[in-house]
Amino acid sequence: MALSSMTGFARSHGVSGSYAWSWEIKSVNAKGLELRLRLPPGFDAVEIPVRTKAAEMLSRGNVYATLSVSREGAAPVVRINEPVLNAILNAVGQLSGRVDAEKPRLDGLLALKGVVDVTDAEQSEEEKAAAEDAIVKGFVQGLKGLVDMRRHEGDAIGRVLSARLDEMAALAQRADAAPGRQPDAVKRKLAEQVAVLLETAGRFDADRLHQEAILLAAKADIREELDRLAAHVAQARKLMNGGGAIGRRLDFLSQELNRETNTLCAKSNDVELTNIGLELKSVVEQFREQVQNLE
């Protein structure tokens, strides 16, 4: 199963009877799935099936879907508003003997507001239901285009993430082989730190000195951090190979990777290990930034 981004854009359009419709769908990053619909008046019936289809095909993302509908090929119906026209004619009759003016013309009367009503042709329930069904199917078609675009972008993100994991593994190997981790280097560093302790306290207790030496040795050992880093990298690769909606799990792993990297930097006992730790922090942060875009 391929990886998917949470960003994408798609359009779909079609005709059903006298109805012409079009969908415009786009999605951006989000913690969960939220569909925001903009529907024209009279088409609220498509909302529930459209939301159901979106939940079936998407797992995460803010999805914005706009529907446009127009009627084509249906002749408009023109009606004369008789009450309004009669009221106007009565008013003209009352003023005719009082005002010296030409008699009103037909085009002038029809141009008055409210005299003429222009409405769409009557629609049958069957035609409207068929249009709504076609609109829902068109939404699914648009969603498929959106999913394809999100998967295409997800493939690109997957390649970037794989490269970052390779860099983490290489940096962990460098840290493991760093001269500062060699037994002689650790012993020398411990000897220097013990000497400092003895200088600062001439009556330093032997048992306390032994405990401090053990603590210093434990602090200098980054084996546990390197092992956990390797385990997290392996788990990330496994998730990516499985595909699907893994964005949240990879985000959790990136937090764990960052935690181990911070501990490694804190335990560093020489400049090279510190530099490796800082490089590792940068790569982990790049990894986490890309993970934010995954479904």
Residue, then its C-alpha position, 0 to 999 in steps of 0.5 A: m500500500a502506497l504512502s499518501s500526502m495530505t495535500g492535493f487538488a482535483r476537479s470533476h464535472g458532468v451533465s445530468g438532464s438539464y443540470a450541469w455540475s462541477w466539483e472542485i476539491k482540495s486538501v491540506n494537512a490536518k490532525g484528523l479528517e474534516l470535510r468542509l462543503r459548499l453546496p448551492p441552494g436546493f442540493d443539501a440531499v447530497e451532503i450525507p452520501v458525499r461525507t460518507k464517501a470521503a470518510e471511506m476514501l480518506s483518513r486525514g486532511n482538511v478537505y474543501a469541496t465546492l459544488s457548482v450547479s446550473r440548468e442548461g437547455a430549460a426554457p425560463v418561465v415568464r409570469i405576469n404578476e397580475p395583482v401588481l400590474n392591476a395596482i399600477l393600472n389603477a394608480v395610472g387611471q387615478l392620475s390621468g386627469r391630474v397629470d398632463a403626461e402621455k399614456p404609459r407604454l407596455d414596455g414601460l409597464l413591464a419594466l417596472k419592478g415586480v410586474v414580471d417574474v422570470t423563473d426556471a422551468e418546472q423540474s420533476e422529482e425524478e430529474k432532480a434525483a437523477a442529478e443528485d445521484a450523478i453529482v455524488k458519483g462525480f464527487v467520487q470521481g473527483l476524490k479518486g483524482l485527489v487520492d491519485m495526486r496525494r499518492h503521487e506526492g506521497d511517493a516523493i515524500g517517501r523517497v525523501l524520508s528513506a534518504r533521511l533514514d539512511e543518513m541517520a543510520a550512517l551517522a549512528q555508525r559514525a558515532d559508534a566508531a568515534p574515537g571518543r567511544q573507544p575503551d582507552a579514550v573512555k578510561r582516559k576521560l574517566a581518569e581525568q574526571v576522577a583526578v579533578l574530583l580528588e583535587t577538589a576534595g582531599r578526603f574523598d571517600a573511597d566508596r563515594l569515589h567508586q560510585e562517582a566513577i561508575l556514574l561517569a562511566a554510565k554517562a559516557d556510554i551511548r550504547e543504549e541510545l545507539d541501539r534504540l536509534a537503530a530500532h526506531v529507524a528499523q521500525a520506521r522502514k517497516l511502517m513505510n514499506g507497509g504503506g497506508a495512513i502511517g503519518r501519526r505513527l511516524d510522527f511519534l517515532s520521529q519524537e522518539l528519534n529526537r529524544e535519543t539524539n538529545t540524550l546522545c548529545a548530552k552524553s557526548n564526551d568529545v567534539e566529534l561525538t558532539n558534531i555527529g549528534l548535532e548532525l543527527k538532530s538536524v536530519v531527525e528534524q528534517f525527517r519530522e518536517q516531512v512526516q507532517n505532510l503524510e496521511 
